């Protein structure tokens, strides 16, 4: 799947992968086990914000409707919200422009 098209659970899963989640943890995430992980990096500033700060991502309004995020010119991504743009940028910088996403999350 194109990184630029990731949203929702697929984007959050890709961020979790970048954050170093192990394969068994990612499988539990895909099953959406209520007793397990509930990360929403692309919608919760308390979760996505620290990544923006740690990775020193630049996020700014782009065209009145979209946001742009870049990682010191290694990756640039856009999105309808600052967090979506930033998390796409983070994923692109770590995993590239195409990401293998589990079928359950597409």
Secondary structure, 3 states (H helix, E strand, C coil): CEHHHCCHHHHHHHHHHHCCCCHHHHHHHHHCCCCCCCCCCCCCHHHHHHHHHHHCCEEEECCCCCEEEECCCCCEEEECCHHHHHHHHHHHHHHCCECCCCHHHC
